[in-house]
Amino acid sequence: MLGFSKLLWLYFVEVVLLLLAEGNSNSDVTNKTLGARTSMMLEKMFNGYDKRLRPDFGGASCKINISLHVSSMVPIKEIDMEVTIVMFFRQHWTDSRLAYGPSLGIPKIKLLGNIVDQVWLPDTFFINDLSGAKPSKDFLFELTEDGRITYSHRKSLRLYCPMDLRKFPMDKKICEMDFESFSYDVRDVFYSWLNQDPVQIDNKVQIPQFMLMDWRLKFTLHEYTTGNFSRLSAVFRFKRQLGFYLLQEFIPTVLIVALSWVGFWIDERSVPARVSLGITTVLALTTLMFGIQASLPRVGHVKAIDVFLMGSFIFVFATLIEYAIICHLLSIHQTTSEVSDTFHQVFEGKQVELQKRRGNRKHDSLLSNFRSRFFGKRISDVNTGQASSVHQGQRCRIDQHCRKLFPMAYVLFLSIYFVVYYFADF
């Protein structure tokens, strides 16, 4: 009895394996038959197909629906005024000559190989593209049973983007991507955006120094001598991120200007120290100015960064001028003292000396007022009775006033600058 059950079980397994083998064989036969039927259908469909003629030639214009998916954006180059966009460009249209009907039982098929060389394709070209790159060999060609075609390929475009740099680096950029048919006017080909999600931006798109704020779509008709052409435009709006320039330009410049004020606390008789400090700050700021200008185009208008750097340069240069004025006043005082000593040595005699003293009293009083106004109190010389040198406890009053005047004026300049260029919209 046990042997009979075992034989029955083996027979059942054999029958199942035979049925599975037969099913796979039928499936392979079906797939081979479907492939053969599709190949025959394509050969029949392309028999007599002329790709030189657009769909519905002589009738209504062929409507091309456009959609695109932006995968990346390369950093915007201000010096070349261009932006590079990498995207999947998709075109949708209907060619009734390629409608194969529901006989195959497949709603849509994807074709590769040399299919793009056998069918009619729109001659879409990008007006502001500087690269002139041809479509990639990697493409998607999808055909539905009613002749609806989806043609998608990857494109890398270097788009010319005119830029207004008046508010640089606190500016916003608007870059357009314009395209139309090269040879077909609106009577033959009409472009329009796809109704559902015509433009998609990848979530991983990050642009150094910029942030993509939004985008909008446009449709325009352009009239040429050869006819009216439909043009589609995708307008992207970018906002520059200030962090890079804040760390590389603004903060170092402010620190250099503040460093130039250290000279107000250095003794005015320390000529090498104050002159070397002033020249160093001027050269450092000049290097920053040339560095930022090398990465920007030579435009005719004044940029915001130019105003900031030039204003800061004027403050640094003013510290050198301030010390030059002090040195000039010190030389006048020294020359006056030497002339007074010479008169004391040449003219001897009591009457001459008395007249000299009477005449010098008025002169000495004026000189004393001049010295006390700009240089503070002086020590009387033991031999001549005239002012000779600066007291160790006294400092130049010009420096004392500049310690407050320069920082206050620079803070006022920075306040007006950022209010005008950061908050104002022009």
Secondary structure, DSSP 8 states (H G I E B T S, - for coil): -HHHHHHHHHHHHHHHHHHHHHHHHHHHHHHHHHHHHHHHHHHHHHTT--TTS-TTTTSS-EEEEEEEEEEEEEEEETTTTEEEEEEEEEEEEE-GGG---GGGS-SEEE--TTGGGTS----EEETTBSS-----S-EEEEEETTSEEEEEEEEEEEEE-----TTTTS-EEEEEEEEEESS--TTTEEEEE-SS--EEE-TT--BTTEEEEEEEEEEEEEEETTEEEEEEEEEEEEEE-SHHHIIIIIHHHHHHHHHHGGGGGS-TT-HHHHHHHHHHHHHHHHHHHHHHHHTS---SS--HHHHHHHHHHHHHHHHHHHHHHHHHHHHHHHHHHHHHHHHHHH--SHHHHHHHHHHHHHHHHHHHHHHHHHT--EEE-TTT-SEEEE-TT---HHHHHHHHHHHHHHHHHHHHHHIIIII---
